[in-house]
Amino acid sequence: MNFVDKDLLSVQEARILMERAAQAKEALALFAQEKLDRIAAAMLEAARARLSQLARLSAEETGYGNWRDKYIKDRFVCEALETRLAGRRFVGVLEEDPGAGIARIGVPLGVIVAPTPAFGPVAAVISAAVLAVKSGNAIVFSPHPRAERTTRMAVEILAQAAFAAGLPEGAMACPDTAAREGAAQMMSHPAASLVLASGAPEMLEEARSSGKTVIFCGTGPSPAFIERTADVKQAAEDILCSRSFDCGTAAASEQYVVVDAAVAEQAKREMIRLGAIL
């Protein structure tokens, strides 16, 4: 009988991936912005070609949301990254004032550890991976146990395109074994420079105790306010459309509504007409 301790295996794998990433970051730190841009572009192109497959797998594996809305959201992420990052520099000379003899230089952090969520794993992986590469950083993902296959496939698609475009081996990785202990090992590893815990609140305590810089984002109590001069019918339609998108799993979905007393009853009638339950 073969017995494998999943937790120990995840810790061992985490150490190996972090050590490889630490080696890769040395080569990556020498890349010019133009080369990083080409790699990031190749990643986005590869992701777009497989978005439908990834969206279906995400909905199937996690049981959250529906694949059509996930596809729309993931496609938007790709388009937004491409548009908003176009022409932006993150490494090398960012600004220069020859007269004053002053220059602003962008330097990579090193290795980013990214625990990923079960809600929206594809969008989380794409955005974190592209931003990491664009800024010259290696990145190691830690998948949520409920989204292991989806996260791993998304990372593989991006990594294959990135390596083919010149990204050093080891600069982007995802473990085969997903476990809390492995994720904690990644975050506390000496090579880790930053923890990007997007939508992974269950790992926040480990992230905070890792001693590393942590960027955390998750579901917020996003309110919507309907003021008395608003088009109440349109406001109700917009709020319900947004709240029901991807079955309400999006982090930015409205959590509650505040309505000016003068239009409160009208807003309530409109929302109930659209199927809201109050």
Backbone as CSV, one residue per row, in Angstrom:
resi,resn,N_x,N_y,N_z,CA_x,CA_y,CA_z,C_x,C_y,C_z
1,MET,0.846,-1.190,0.000,0.000,0.000,0.000,0.886,1.247,0.000
2,ASN,0.654,2.140,-0.902,1.418,3.375,-0.978,0.646,4.492,-0.296
3,PHE,1.330,5.168,0.586,0.695,6.286,1.295,1.513,7.544,1.065
4,VAL,0.865,8.565,0.573,1.545,9.826,0.310,0.886,10.919,1.138
5,ASP,1.673,11.617,1.936,1.172,12.729,2.729,1.072,13.947,1.816
6,LYS,-0.159,14.333,1.497,-0.381,15.436,0.557,0.224,16.741,1.056
7,ASP,0.117,16.989,2.355,0.650,18.227,2.909,2.168,18.301,2.755
8,LEU,2.857,17.199,3.097,4.315,17.176,2.972,4.740,17.296,1.510
9,LEU,3.981,16.631,0.636,4.289,16.695,-0.795,4.149,18.123,-1.308
10,SER,3.100,18.817,-0.852,2.879,20.195,-1.302,3.984,21.119,-0.803
11,VAL,4.477,20.880,0.413,5.559,21.697,0.967,6.849,21.488,0.167
12,GLN,7.139,20.221,-0.142,8.345,19.912,-0.906,8.277,20.539,-2.298
13,GLU,7.129,20.406,-2.932,6.969,20.968,-4.275,7.060,22.494,-4.243
14,ALA,6.490,23.093,-3.197,6.545,24.547,-3.058,7.991,25.026,-2.976
15,ARG,8.798,24.333,-2.217,10.210,24.719,-2.075,10.939,24.629,-3.413
16,ILE,10.675,23.567,-4.155,11.341,23.371,-5.448,10.951,24.486,-6.423
17,LEU,9.650,24.779,-6.498,9.180,25.813,-7.424,9.726,27.186,-7.050
18,MET,9.804,27.474,-5.758,10.314,28.763,-5.324,11.812,28.896,-5.621
19,GLU,12.542,27.808,-5.458,13.978,27.848,-5.767,14.213,28.054,-7.264
20,ARG,13.403,27.394,-8.084,13.524,27.586,-9.528,13.156,29.014,-9.918
21,ALA,12.125,29.548,-9.277,11.718,30.924,-9.568,12.811,31.905,-9.157
22,ALA,13.485,31.617,-8.049,14.561,32.482,-7.584,15.710,32.512,-8.589
23,GLN,15.979,31.379,-9.219,17.016,31.326,-10.241,16.563,32.065,-11.501
24,ALA,15.301,31.865,-11.868,14.775,32.493,-13.084,14.738,34.011,-12.977
25,LYS,14.497,34.519,-11.772,14.371,35.982,-11.619,15.680,36.693,-11.934
26,GLU,16.803,35.991,-11.751,18.096,36.609,-12.036,18.226,36.928,-13.529
27,ALA,17.797,35.974,-14.368,17.836,36.203,-15.817,16.766,37.199,-16.234
28,LEU,15.605,37.095,-15.610,14.476,37.952,-15.961,14.774,39.420,-15.656
29,ALA,15.559,39.659,-14.628,15.872,41.029,-14.218,16.674,41.786,-15.273
30,LEU,17.261,41.059,-16.215,18.072,41.681,-17.265,17.259,41.979,-18.527
31,PHE,15.989,41.567,-18.567,15.172,41.755,-19.759,14.759,43.218,-19.920
32,ALA,14.839,43.700,-21.150,14.363,45.047,-21.455,12.839,45.052,-21.496
33,GLN,12.250,46.238,-21.325,10.794,46.352,-21.331,10.187,45.822,-22.631
34,GLU,10.857,46.069,-23.746,10.330,45.639,-25.035,10.202,44.111,-25.108
35,LYS,11.159,43.398,-24.546,11.103,41.941,-24.545,9.997,41.447,-23.622
36,LEU,9.859,42.072,-22.472,8.781,41.710,-21.542,7.417,41.955,-22.186
37,ASP,7.306,43.040,-22.934,6.049,43.357,-23.618,5.688,42.285,-24.640
38,ARG,6.687,41.797,-25.371,6.430,40.753,-26.372,5.959,39.459,-25.703
39,ILE,6.546,39.145,-24.569,6.141,37.926,-23.852,4.713,38.074,-23.332
40,ALA,4.415,39.229,-22.752,3.069,39.476,-22.231,2.032,39.413,-23.345
41,ALA,2.366,39.955,-24.502,1.447,39.925,-25.646,1.187,38.485,-26.092
42,ALA,2.223,37.666,-26.098,2.065,36.261,-26.478,1.175,35.534,-25.481
43,MET,1.294,35.869,-24.211,0.457,35.260,-23.175,-1.013,35.600,-23.374
44,LEU,-1.289,36.877,-23.635,-2.678,37.303,-23.834,-3.283,36.663,-25.080
45,GLU,-2.496,36.545,-26.120,-2.985,35.902,-27.346,-3.335,34.437,-27.090
46,ALA,-2.491,33.745,-26.338,-2.740,32.336,-26.015,-3.971,32.199,-25.124
47,ALA,-4.125,33.108,-24.178,-5.265,33.056,-23.266,-6.577,33.259,-24.007
48,ARG,-6.605,34.252,-24.891,-7.838,34.544,-25.636,-8.304,33.346,-26.453
49,ALA,-7.369,32.587,-26.976,-7.724,31.432,-27.805,-8.363,30.307,-27.003
50,ARG,-8.179,30.328,-25.675,-8.682,29.220,-24.848,-9.686,29.679,-23.789
51,LEU,-10.188,30.908,-23.892,-11.066,31.453,-22.854,-12.354,30.655,-22.677
52,SER,-12.954,30.232,-23.772,-14.197,29.474,-23.688,-13.985,28.166,-22.922
53,GLN,-12.916,27.468,-23.242,-12.594,26.213,-22.568,-12.338,26.445,-21.077
54,LEU,-11.595,27.478,-20.758,-11.281,27.775,-19.362,-12.526,28.183,-18.585
55,ALA,-13.409,28.966,-19.214,-14.633,29.401,-18.549,-15.530,28.206,-18.241
56,ARG,-15.646,27.287,-19.189,-16.460,26.078,-18.970,-15.889,25.224,-17.843
57,LEU,-14.563,25.045,-17.848,-13.924,24.234,-16.818,-14.087,24.871,-15.448
58,SER,-13.962,26.191,-15.378,-14.100,26.900,-14.111,-15.482,26.702,-13.503
59,ALA,-16.514,26.877,-14.313,-17.882,26.701,-13.818,-18.139,25.255,-13.413
60,GLU,-17.620,24.323,-14.206,-17.827,22.895,-13.941,-17.098,22.453,-12.672
61,GLU,-15.848,22.860,-12.531,-15.045,22.399,-11.400,-15.461,23.045,-10.078
62,THR,-15.670,24.360,-10.090,-15.948,25.061,-8.842,-17.424,25.011,-8.444
63,GLY,-18.305,24.898,-9.445,-19.734,24.938,-9.153,-20.241,26.357,-8.953
64,TYR,-19.400,27.340,-9.209,-19.776,28.737,-9.037,-20.071,29.394,-10.385
65,GLY,-21.152,30.165,-10.425,-21.449,30.969,-11.598,-21.823,30.169,-12.827
66,ASN,-21.771,30.814,-13.981,-22.065,30.135,-15.246,-20.990,30.507,-16.257
67,TRP,-20.684,29.588,-17.132,-19.516,29.749,-17.998,-19.640,30.907,-18.974
68,ARG,-20.853,31.224,-19.432,-21.007,32.308,-20.413,-20.606,33.661,-19.813
69,ASP,-21.047,33.911,-18.586,-20.667,35.163,-17.935,-19.176,35.173,-17.600
70,LYS,-18.655,34.026,-17.216,-17.221,33.939,-16.932,-16.409,34.250,-18.190
71,TYR,-16.880,33.755,-19.303,-16.194,34.022,-20.569,-16.165,35.521,-20.854
72,ILE,-17.301,36.199,-20.645,-17.377,37.646,-20.864,-16.398,38.374,-19.946
73,LYS,-16.382,37.970,-18.679,-15.502,38.621,-17.703,-14.033,38.382,-18.052
74,ASP,-13.682,37.163,-18.389,-12.282,36.835,-18.699,-11.819,37.531,-19.978
75,ARG,-12.727,37.630,-20.944,-12.392,38.335,-22.187,-12.161,39.818,-21.897
76,PHE,-12.997,40.381,-21.030,-12.835,41.791,-20.646,-11.487,42.011,-19.975
77,VAL,-11.082,41.084,-19.112,-9.789,41.198,-18.427,-8.650,41.243,-19.442
78,CYS,-8.702,40.354,-20.434,-7.659,40.334,-21.474,-7.618,41.645,-22.238
79,GLU,-8.783,42.140,-22.624,-8.850,43.384,-23.399,-8.389,44.580,-22.565
80,ALA,-8.795,44.593,-21.293,-8.424,45.707,-20.420,-6.918,45.733,-20.166
81,LEU,-6.335,44.560,-19.955,-4.893,44.490,-19.734,-4.139,44.994,-20.963
82,GLU,-4.580,44.546,-22.121,-3.917,44.936,-23.357,-4.004,46.445,-23.577
83,THR,-5.179,47.009,-23.333,-5.402,48.433,-23.575,-4.699,49.313,-22.546
84,ARG,-4.871,48.969,-21.271,-4.376,49.849,-20.206,-2.866,49.744,-19.978
85,LEU,-2.282,48.627,-20.395,-0.840,48.474,-20.195,-0.031,48.851,-21.429
86,ALA,-0.723,49.110,-22.534,-0.028,49.439,-23.784,0.863,50.667,-23.611
87,GLY,2.131,50.507,-23.955,3.055,51.622,-23.903,3.583,51.981,-22.528
88,ARG,3.093,51.325,-21.483,3.555,51.650,-20.127,4.852,50.916,-19.822
89,ARG,5.747,51.610,-19.141,7.043,51.034,-18.787,7.089,50.749,-17.287
90,PHE,7.669,49.623,-16.958,7.769,49.217,-15.555,9.217,48.947,-15.137
91,VAL,10.087,48.696,-16.111,11.492,48.435,-15.794,12.382,49.363,-16.624
92,GLY,13.584,49.578,-16.128,14.494,50.483,-16.820,14.181,51.937,-16.498
93,VAL,14.565,52.828,-17.376,14.340,54.260,-17.157,12.870,54.582,-17.407
94,LEU,12.194,55.038,-16.363,10.773,55.376,-16.468,10.588,56.866,-16.747
95,GLU,11.380,57.689,-16.082,11.342,59.135,-16.273,12.763,59.663,-16.158
96,GLU,13.039,60.767,-16.856,14.388,61.304,-16.821,14.356,62.821,-16.946
97,ASP,15.145,63.456,-16.108,15.306,64.906,-16.152,16.793,65.190,-16.320
98,PRO,17.282,65.235,-17.581,18.713,65.417,-17.832,19.273,66.689,-17.201
99,GLY,18.453,67.750,-17.201,18.919,69.021,-16.642,19.250,68.910,-15.167
100,ALA,18.403,68.177,-14.441,18.619,68.016,-13.004,19.490,66.808,-12.684
101,GLY,19.778,66.016,-13.738,20.576,64.811,-13.510,19.839,63.768,-12.696
102,ILE,18.512,63.703,-12.869,17.681,62.773,-12.097,16.958,61.818,-13.042
103,ALA,16.932,60.563,-12.674,16.186,59.560,-13.450,15.414,58.663,-12.489
104,ARG,14.238,58.232,-12.932,13.425,57.304,-12.142,13.549,55.931,-12.783
105,ILE,14.031,54.962,-12.027,14.330,53.632,-12.549,13.371,52.598,-11.979
106,GLY,12.814,51.761,-12.853,11.942,50.676,-12.424,12.750,49.393,-12.262
107,VAL,12.639,48.756,-11.091,13.383,47.532,-10.799,12.399,46.445,-10.353
108,PRO,12.482,45.225,-10.914,11.581,44.142,-10.498,11.737,43.804,-9.016
109,LEU,10.666,43.339,-8.406,10.713,42.923,-7.007,11.442,41.596,-6.856
110,GLY,11.153,40.653,-7.769,11.784,39.331,-7.694,10.798,38.220,-7.968
111,VAL,10.279,37.600,-6.899,9.344,36.490,-7.048,8.027,36.839,-6.349
112,ILE,6.941,36.746,-7.087,5.601,36.992,-6.546,4.927,35.658,-6.267
113,VAL,4.320,35.536,-5.095,3.530,34.346,-4.755,2.061,34.739,-4.839
114,ALA,1.278,33.969,-5.600,-0.112,34.357,-5.855,-1.095,33.247,-5.495
115,PRO,-1.619,33.243,-4.261,-2.720,32.335,-3.933,-3.950,32.771,-4.716
116,THR,-4.576,31.851,-5.426,-5.697,32.226,-6.298,-7.029,31.735,-5.742
117,PRO,-8.123,32.386,-6.109,-9.428,32.076,-5.541,-10.176,30.987,-6.297
118,ALA,-11.244,30.506,-5.682,-12.150,29.589,-6.370,-13.126,30.383,-7.226
119,PHE,-13.454,31.596,-6.774,-14.290,32.493,-7.572,-13.399,33.203,-8.589
120,GLY,-13.665,33.036,-9.867,-12.908,33.739,-10.901,-11.443,33.399,-10.975
121,PRO,-11.067,32.118,-10.939,-9.642,31.769,-10.982,-8.957,32.155,-12.297
122,VAL,-9.685,32.097,-13.417,-9.077,32.390,-14.717,-8.677,33.859,-14.801
123,ALA,-9.592,34.738,-14.453,-9.289,36.176,-14.488,-8.154,36.508,-13.532
124,ALA,-8.136,35.872,-12.357,-7.089,36.130,-11.366,-5.721,35.712,-11.891
125,VAL,-5.664,34.549,-12.540,-4.390,34.046,-13.062,-3.894,34.924,-14.209
126,ILE,-4.778,35.242,-15.141,-4.366,36.038,-16.304,-3.838,37.400,-15.868
127,SER,-4.583,38.091,-15.023,-4.168,39.437,-14.623,-2.867,39.405,-13.829
128,ALA,-2.736,38.464,-12.891,-1.518,38.395,-12.076,-0.312,38.016,-12.920
129,ALA,-0.485,37.051,-13.815,0.634,36.581,-14.639,1.121,37.665,-15.595
130,VAL,0.201,38.327,-16.259,0.586,39.362,-17.220,1.263,40.538,-16.515
131,LEU,0.707,40.954,-15.373,1.305,42.064,-14.630,2.694,41.698,-14.114
132,ALA,2.849,40.453,-13.662,4.152,40.004,-13.158,5.201,40.044,-14.268
133,VAL,4.869,39.466,-15.413,5.817,39.416,-16.522,6.103,40.814,-17.057
134,LYS,5.072,41.609,-17.203,5.234,42.978,-17.717,6.194,43.786,-16.844
135,SER,6.226,43.488,-15.546,7.096,44.220,-14.627,8.372,43.457,-14.302
136,GLY,8.642,42.376,-15.062,9.913,41.672,-14.932,10.040,40.763,-13.730
137,ASN,8.908,40.298,-13.196,8.930,39.445,-12.010,8.572,38.000,-12.329
138,ALA,9.171,37.079,-11.593,8.745,35.680,-11.649,7.497,35.546,-10.796
139,ILE,6.660,34.534,-11.070,5.433,34.358,-10.292,5.137,32.872,-10.115
140,VAL,4.774,32.510,-8.888,4.391,31.136,-8.571,2.979,31.176,-8.003
141,PHE,2.081,30.414,-8.606,0.681,30.397,-8.181,0.421,29.286,-7.172
142,SER,-0.519,29.546,-6.285,-0.985,28.529,-5.336,-2.491,28.398,-5.530
143,PRO,-2.952,27.336,-6.198,-4.377,27.227,-6.532,-5.263,26.900,-5.338
144,HIS,-6.471,27.413,-5.372,-7.481,27.021,-4.381,-7.848,25.559,-4.648
145,PRO,-7.980,24.733,-3.607,-8.299,23.316,-3.816,-9.552,23.077,-4.653
146,ARG,-10.478,24.022,-4.625,-11.712,23.851,-5.380,-11.547,24.240,-6.855
147,ALA,-10.422,24.870,-7.178,-10.186,25.309,-8.564,-8.819,24.851,-9.060
148,GLU,-8.365,23.703,-8.601,-7.032,23.199,-8.960,-6.855,23.042,-10.465
149,ARG,-7.761,22.296,-11.095,-7.607,21.993,-12.526,-7.672,23.255,-13.372
150,THR,-8.610,24.127,-13.032,-8.773,25.360,-13.798,-7.537,26.250,-13.680
151,THR,-7.070,26.422,-12.456,-5.891,27.264,-12.226,-4.678,26.693,-12.927
152,ARG,-4.489,25.393,-12.800,-3.319,24.744,-13.400,-3.352,24.871,-14.929
153,MET,-4.533,24.677,-15.527,-4.636,24.782,-16.980,-4.374,26.217,-17.437
154,ALA,-4.923,27.188,-16.721,-4.710,28.591,-17.089,-3.222,28.939,-17.027
155,VAL,-2.549,28.503,-15.965,-1.117,28.785,-15.830,-0.327,28.082,-16.933
156,GLU,-0.688,26.834,-17.243,0.020,26.090,-18.294,-0.099,26.771,-19.648
157,ILE,-1.298,27.256,-19.979,-1.516,27.936,-21.260,-0.643,29.184,-21.350
158,LEU,-0.653,29.970,-20.283,0.131,31.203,-20.271,1.633,30.907,-20.262
159,ALA,2.032,29.925,-19.461,3.455,29.608,-19.334,4.035,29.075,-20.636
160,GLN,3.295,28.214,-21.318,3.785,27.668,-22.590,4.032,28.782,-23.596
161,ALA,3.088,29.718,-23.688,3.245,30.847,-24.612,4.406,31.737,-24.174
162,ALA,4.537,31.949,-22.862,5.594,32.809,-22.341,6.974,32.201,-22.563
163,PHE,7.118,30.904,-22.300,8.411,30.247,-22.480,8.813,30.248,-23.954
164,ALA,7.823,30.035,-24.831,8.106,30.052,-26.268,8.558,31.433,-26.724
165,ALA,8.105,32.467,-26.016,8.468,33.845,-26.380,9.736,34.319,-25.679
166,GLY,10.325,33.453,-24.835,11.597,33.811,-24.223,11.628,33.940,-22.718
167,LEU,10.519,33.694,-22.027,10.523,33.767,-20.561,11.389,32.634,-20.007
168,PRO,12.260,32.904,-19.034,13.118,31.856,-18.469,12.293,30.748,-17.812
169,GLU,12.735,29.510,-17.968,12.074,28.380,-17.321,12.055,28.602,-15.810
170,GLY,10.909,28.327,-15.200,10.790,28.488,-13.760,10.232,29.830,-13.344
171,ALA,10.139,30.766,-14.301,9.666,32.109,-13.962,8.152,32.184,-13.806
172,MET,7.446,31.120,-14.205,6.005,31.041,-13.999,5.665,29.594,-13.719
173,ALA,4.993,29.334,-12.604,4.752,27.942,-12.232,3.510,27.805,-11.369
174,CYS,3.032,26.570,-11.302,1.882,26.218,-10.472,2.112,24.787,-9.988
175,PRO,1.953,24.504,-8.715,2.213,23.156,-8.203,1.164,22.153,-8.654
176,ASP,1.552,20.880,-8.661,0.611,19.804,-8.979,-0.249,19.451,-7.775
177,THR,0.230,19.801,-6.590,-0.482,19.478,-5.354,-0.913,20.763,-4.658
178,ALA,-2.210,20.933,-4.486,-2.730,22.138,-3.833,-3.051,21.826,-2.381
179,ALA,-2.386,22.508,-1.466,-2.639,22.324,-0.036,-2.258,23.600,0.698
180,ARG,-2.925,23.858,1.777,-2.680,25.075,2.566,-1.226,25.166,3.020
181,GLU,-0.658,24.014,3.412,0.717,24.001,3.910,1.705,24.413,2.818
182,GLY,1.450,23.950,1.588,2.316,24.319,0.478,2.245,25.803,0.182
183,ALA,1.026,26.350,0.229,0.854,27.783,-0.012,1.581,28.597,1.047
184,ALA,1.478,28.176,2.310,2.158,28.876,3.398,3.672,28.824,3.220
185,GLN,4.163,27.669,2.732,5.598,27.518,2.492,6.069,28.476,1.408
186,MET,5.272,28.641,0.351,5.629,29.572,-0.714,5.734,30.995,-0.183
187,MET,4.734,31.398,0.602,4.684,32.780,1.076,5.816,33.108,2.040
188,SER,6.219,32.130,2.843,7.273,32.377,3.829,8.671,32.072,3.295
189,HIS,8.757,31.574,2.074,10.050,31.203,1.496,10.940,32.448,1.353
190,PRO,12.235,32.316,1.612,13.141,33.472,1.510,13.128,34.151,0.140
191,ALA,12.826,33.402,-0.921,12.838,33.983,-2.268,11.616,34.840,-2.556
192,ALA,10.550,34.694,-1.766,9.317,35.433,-2.024,9.505,36.914,-1.707
193,SER,9.096,37.766,-2.635,9.218,39.215,-2.443,7.867,39.866,-2.166
194,LEU,6.812,39.275,-2.681,5.481,39.867,-2.571,4.437,38.763,-2.605
195,VAL,3.399,38.901,-1.796,2.271,37.975,-1.819,1.075,38.714,-2.407
196,LEU,0.556,38.197,-3.500,-0.608,38.791,-4.157,-1.793,37.872,-3.919
197,ALA,-2.521,38.131,-2.836,-3.617,37.251,-2.426,-4.944,37.785,-2.937
198,SER,-5.205,37.592,-4.213,-6.435,38.117,-4.816,-7.601,37.169,-4.582
199,GLY,-8.535,37.597,-3.736,-9.739,36.815,-3.502,-9.501,35.526,-2.759
200,ALA,-8.457,35.453,-1.920,-8.175,34.235,-1.157,-8.140,34.565,0.333
201,PRO,-9.290,34.931,0.922,-9.320,35.361,2.334,-8.889,34.266,3.305
202,GLU,-9.084,32.997,2.917,-8.713,31.910,3.819,-7.204,31.803,4.014
203,MET,-6.442,32.455,3.123,-4.977,32.435,3.233,-4.423,33.756,3.774
204,LEU,-5.299,34.661,4.172,-4.847,35.989,4.576,-3.980,35.940,5.824
205,GLU,-4.334,35.111,6.795,-3.554,35.045,8.029,-2.140,34.536,7.758
206,GLU,-2.032,33.494,6.916,-0.710,32.994,6.547,0.087,34.056,5.791
207,ALA,-0.619,34.794,4.925,0.052,35.849,4.154,0.590,36.930,5.085
208,ARG,-0.207,37.326,6.057,0.192,38.390,6.978,1.342,37.950,7.879
209,SER,1.358,36.680,8.242,2.411,36.183,9.137,3.674,35.769,8.393
210,SER,3.653,35.886,7.053,4.816,35.476,6.260,5.971,36.467,6.375
211,GLY,5.665,37.675,6.806,6.699,38.698,6.906,6.968,39.394,5.585
212,LYS,6.183,39.073,4.561,6.371,39.672,3.238,5.336,40.764,2.997
213,THR,5.618,41.612,2.010,4.632,42.608,1.594,3.441,41.869,0.991
214,VAL,2.230,42.276,1.396,1.019,41.582,0.946,0.071,42.568,0.270
215,ILE,-0.400,42.205,-0.904,-1.497,42.935,-1.548,-2.693,42.007,-1.517
216,PHE,-3.763,42.435,-0.862,-4.954,41.583,-0.731,-6.163,42.287,-1.293
217,CYS,-6.950,41.556,-2.045,-8.229,42.097,-2.503,-9.243,40.962,-2.529
218,GLY,-10.452,41.288,-2.133,-11.501,40.272,-2.095,-12.858,40.934,-2.247
219,THR,-13.906,40.201,-1.925,-15.260,40.734,-2.035,-15.463,41.858,-1.032
220,GLY,-15.924,42.987,-1.521,-16.189,44.117,-0.644,-17.688,44.389,-0.573
221,PRO,-18.153,45.033,0.487,-19.589,45.325,0.609,-19.977,46.477,-0.300
222,SER,-19.944,46.225,-1.608,-20.167,47.303,-2.573,-21.616,47.793,-2.533
223,PRO,-21.841,49.029,-2.138,-23.218,49.565,-2.103,-23.579,50.279,-3.393
224,ALA,-24.864,50.358,-3.659,-25.362,51.172,-4.770,-26.335,52.186,-4.164
225,PHE,-26.237,53.436,-4.588,-27.100,54.478,-4.055,-27.980,55.027,-5.163
226,ILE,-29.299,54.977,-4.956,-30.253,55.549,-5.909,-30.746,56.874,-5.337
227,GLU,-30.325,57.961,-5.957,-30.689,59.304,-5.504,-32.028,59.708,-6.133
228,ARG,-32.716,60.654,-5.547,-34.087,60.983,-5.948,-34.208,61.479,-7.390
229,THR,-33.137,62.028,-7.960,-33.229,62.509,-9.340,-32.836,61.451,-10.364
230,ALA,-32.520,60.245,-9.902,-32.086,59.181,-10.810,-33.254,58.635,-11.636
231,ASP,-32.904,57.991,-12.740,-33.885,57.222,-13.519,-34.041,55.904,-12.767
232,VAL,-35.033,55.828,-11.922,-35.175,54.697,-10.995,-35.338,53.372,-11.734
233,LYS,-36.128,53.365,-12.787,-36.348,52.140,-13.559,-35.022,51.633,-14.132
234,GLN,-34.251,52.556,-14.725,-32.959,52.175,-15.310,-31.986,51.724,-14.226
235,ALA,-32.006,52.416,-13.088,-31.114,52.070,-11.984,-31.401,50.660,-11.483
236,ALA,-32.680,50.333,-11.328,-33.062,49.000,-10.860,-32.616,47.932,-11.849
237,GLU,-32.807,48.197,-13.123,-32.392,47.235,-14.151,-30.873,47.023,-14.125
238,ASP,-30.130,48.121,-14.009,-28.675,48.029,-14.003,-28.170,47.263,-12.779
239,ILE,-28.736,47.548,-11.620,-28.308,46.891,-10.381,-28.600,45.395,-10.426
240,LEU,-29.793,45.039,-10.881,-30.154,43.612,-10.949,-29.314,42.878,-11.979
241,CYS,-29.026,43.553,-13.094,-28.196,42.938,-14.130,-26.793,42.666,-13.582
242,SER,-26.251,43.646,-12.886,-24.910,43.506,-12.330,-24.871,42.461,-11.222
243,ARG,-25.880,42.503,-10.345,-25.893,41.596,-9.192,-26.061,40.141,-9.616
244,SER,-26.765,39.902,-10.702,-27.017,38.527,-11.137,-25.944,38.014,-12.102
245,PHE,-25.025,38.901,-12.545,-23.971,38.483,-13.475,-23.120,37.388,-12.843
246,ASP,-22.924,36.308,-13.577,-22.159,35.156,-13.091,-22.696,34.667,-11.750
247,CYS,-24.037,34.713,-11.639,-24.737,34.253,-10.423,-24.298,35.024,-9.179
248,GLY,-23.897,36.273,-9.375,-23.546,37.106,-8.228,-22.213,36.788,-7.593
249,THR,-21.350,36.033,-8.292,-20.072,35.641,-7.689,-18.957,36.660,-7.892
250,ALA,-19.177,37.658,-8.737,-18.133,38.648,-8.981,-17.885,39.481,-7.728
251,ALA,-16.616,39.748,-7.451,-16.260,40.486,-6.232,-16.883,41.874,-6.199
252,ALA,-17.100,42.471,-7.367,-17.628,43.835,-7.423,-19.152,43.891,-7.443
253,SER,-19.821,42.744,-7.353,-21.288,42.749,-7.372,-21.841,43.546,-6.197
254,GLU,-22.915,44.287,-6.468,-23.552,45.074,-5.408,-24.017,44.162,-4.272
255,GLN,-23.714,44.557,-3.052,-24.105,43.754,-1.893,-25.385,44.281,-1.239
256,TYR,-25.611,45.596,-1.376,-26.846,46.157,-0.841,-27.142,47.474,-1.547
257,VAL,-28.358,47.942,-1.389,-28.798,49.157,-2.078,-29.324,50.169,-1.064
258,VAL,-28.882,51.406,-1.193,-29.379,52.508,-0.372,-30.186,53.408,-1.294
259,VAL,-31.413,53.724,-0.889,-32.309,54.496,-1.759,-32.821,55.741,-1.041
260,ASP,-32.803,56.842,-1.746,-33.368,58.091,-1.232,-34.842,57.844,-0.889
261,ALA,-35.252,58.285,0.286,-36.618,58.021,0.759,-37.697,58.451,-0.238
262,ALA,-37.428,59.523,-0.985,-38.427,60.044,-1.921,-38.752,59.064,-3.040
263,VAL,-37.832,58.161,-3.355,-38.069,57.214,-4.450,-37.967,55.763,-3.977
264,ALA,-37.984,55.567,-2.669,-37.782,54.222,-2.117,-38.853,53.232,-2.566
265,GLU,-40.109,53.612,-2.491,-41.184,52.690,-2.868,-41.140,52.365,-4.357
266,GLN,-40.858,53.367,-5.173,-40.753,53.139,-6.626,-39.611,52.170,-6.921
267,ALA,-38.467,52.371,-6.252,-37.315,51.495,-6.471,-37.642,50.065,-6.050
268,LYS,-38.344,49.924,-4.945,-38.723,48.603,-4.459,-39.635,47.902,-5.455
269,ARG,-40.629,48.622,-5.977,-41.550,48.041,-6.957,-40.803,47.598,-8.213
270,GLU,-39.898,48.443,-8.687,-39.147,48.114,-9.909,-38.267,46.879,-9.708
271,MET,-37.626,46.800,-8.559,-36.735,45.674,-8.298,-37.506,44.365,-8.163
272,ILE,-38.656,44.433,-7.480,-39.490,43.235,-7.348,-40.022,42.803,-8.716
273,ARG,-40.398,43.786,-9.540,-40.870,43.471,-10.887,-39.805,42.709,-11.696
274,LEU,-38.545,43.012,-11.424,-37.460,42.375,-12.149,-37.010,41.044,-11.531
275,GLY,-37.658,40.655,-10.428,-37.353,39.365,-9.812,-36.523,39.416,-8.563
276,ALA,-36.277,40.626,-8.055,-35.493,40.738,-6.817,-36.292,40.251,-5.622
277,ILE,-35.582,39.715,-4.651,-36.207,39.289,-3.407,-35.667,40.190,-2.309
278,LEU,-36.546,40.871,-1.611,-36.159,41.822,-0.587,-36.510,41.262,0.793
